Amino acid sequence: MSDGPTYGFDTLQIHAGSRPDPATGARQTPIYQTTGYVFRDADHAAALFNLQEVGFIYSRLTNPTVAVLQERIATLEGGAGAVCCSSGHAAQIMALFPLMAPGMNVVASTRLYGGTVTQFGQTIKRFGWSAKFVDFDDLDAVKAAIDDNTRAVFCEAVANPGGYITDLDAISAISDAAGLPLIVDNTSATPYLCRPIEHGATLVVHSTTKYLTGNGTVTGGCVVDSGKFDWSASDKFPSLSAPEPAYHGLKFHETFGNLAFTFHSIAIGLRDLGMTMNPQGAHYTLLGIETLSLRMDRHVENAVKIANWLEKDPRVDYVTYAGLPSSPYYDRVAKICPKGAGALFTFAVKGGYESCMKLVDSLEIFSHVANLGDTRSLIIHSASTTHRQLTAEQQKAAGAAPNVVRVSIGIEDANDLIADLDQALAKATA
């Protein structure tokens, strides 16, 4: 698309990054199912490998189908560039990779997806990295956790599983004052509901598996670069500011400016970590994004109706949906997620752990699935599944206590979903 008019979200989700195929005129983005690309000549190949020219070399690094998806997500998020990869977990490692080194740490919210808590709390130790988990509602605690070895601050815009909304403006003010990048996982909100870069985020990560694809068919991840961080302001980020030995002393920030992180993630991150998104997966996600706004409006509409019904039900102890006036995060919705609080939340079932298990087994429309963001409504008992590896204290801090189930509200008829929950709660609490 041209740089002239300013287009609306509904237009950009269909057209951004996409152009008719120059060879055939195909209007839908083709699946470029190829590993390699023929160079024009030896000089062309040398220029590509030396980062003197942008183009396609090998599909571990770049692919035309994936490139369209990268441009589309970057456009929707308001970023300078983006890099897609094989999963949301891959995206998190890709985001940290240029920033961290042995002995360095990331300050992370306690309210995160259980798999992220495990990845940050256990797996990254094998790289010599560490994580400090802090309640991001306690701003003084966030400030206190940052030390000389901190290289990033990490949170979710709408936290999984509870649907808690992070005060991104307050957190970005802290990270800015410390000269650190803020990484925001925007999976649960999507750029339709929340634009973290407008609230100070440096990088935005997605599991494209979820709402962006929206149909439960493929896994994928994406890192969006805001292009606004000065990587050369200190000596904390030598991967981006110092000479790179693999490219004859090239300095990424000096050479590529606001696209320094994006180019580094392709030229070194994908080159050496190999967490590549396949072009067919990118194609499915592109198709999903075309209807993102339509789906998210329905997700939110259904979630509001169902959360209100659950909150009034005597078999339910509490509901964590931020779209309810009773939620302590309700006032943040208008500021952080002006089009709605999403469709992911938890509710506590009277009867505790056993009642939760019975509820999950009694539902008929809701699917018992370890995923979220599908057009279908999904449910899971986090304490026994996605957050099982965590301690009881970590489960509670993450919003995944044993008496709680997580729901991802789909786009079915809301009355049918309420009826399904009603009959399952009757069996679970009998």
Phi, psi and omega in degrees: 000153182286164179271006184288275184292157172264114185267155177281166183302316183298329177283315183295325182293343178260322191252337186301128178082350187254132177223153177304140181299123184295335182277321187240344186082004179306130183277322176282143181300122180292156172272106179276084184274076182215150177267326186232169184223134182285128179280151180296319178194182183296322180294321178299313180300315181297319180295321178296313182291338180265008180061027177269346180216144179267134179179192184256130183246305188199140191287355168292332183262305185217148180210138184301322179293314179295324180299322177297316179297318179300315181293323181293313181294318178301319180296314181295328180274350183076030181262170179278329181195173180207156176229125178266152181213192196280341181194171176296322178295323176296321180299322180294318177294319178299322180292321183280332191307313180286348187262329191263165174204164178307132182093350181271160181226162174240136176268120188234150177292147174288338182268085181222159170308138184303323178295327177289320177300318178293316179301314181283323184280334184237301192295318184291347175299333180290343174269357186084010178265166175213166179231143173248118183266127186224146172289112185285357169279344178262089186297325177296323179292323177297314179300317183293332183285336182285128177229188184295340181261003178284135182238354179195158173240135188227135175205173173253139178296306172242110193283138175267126016259347194278350183075018178294144181254126181276140175281085186297325180297317180292319180291320180293329176296323178291314181294322178297316181297330180271357181069035184240149175285141173260123178255125182240124173278115184252021183303310188287334182264322188068159179294349177288321181267330184215139177238088187302328181298327178291345178252015173103003179293141175274314180231145176238129178247151179224143155270103181291348175306328192272239189297327182299314174283308169081359184231011173065035184252326187219152173265154178183165178216165180207142172242121179258130181261120180294333184075010187254355185268139178269095183289346182260006183289339178215180178263019184283340187234065184297334178301331183256335185253335184264166179300135180262113183302326183290345179235041173056041175084009177300137175257116188299314183291320179295323185277317189251357174057234185290354176253017183301313182295318181298312180295321178297319182294331177276308189289334180239312182301301180290326179301315189258330178272330174068026182275061192280141171274135179277149186297329179291322175298319178299321180298314179298320181291322175300317178298319180295317183297333180302334181244018187304309184297322180296316181292315184296323176300317180288320176305311183293315179304313179294319183297318179299314182295316184287320179297320177297320179294315181297320183297331181271352184279127183293346179275357183246131180284313180198162178233137185263009186296125182291345178280358177270137179303336180283347183287138175294348180258005184300320183291341179278343185301310183298329183275315187266321183230072188297341180263007177136160187270014180086193184225021180245126177198176178238162168215148182265132183259130176296132186111349172073212188306310184295321179294324177297317180296319178294321179300311181302319183284345185262348182286149183245320178273314177298136177261137178275096191221142176272059179209172173210168177080016179274159172296333178277148175283136186233153178218149175205150174265099191298321185298331181260000184225269188297332181247018185297327184286349183275158174288166179301322179294318179294321179300315181295317180296327181278352182086026183235049180295161184299338181266015188240140170243149177257135176238141171245107188281127183271202185246022176288185175291123184298325179295324177294321179294320178296318179297321179295316178295323181298311182290328180287321177295324177300317179288322185289330185248013182298000000 
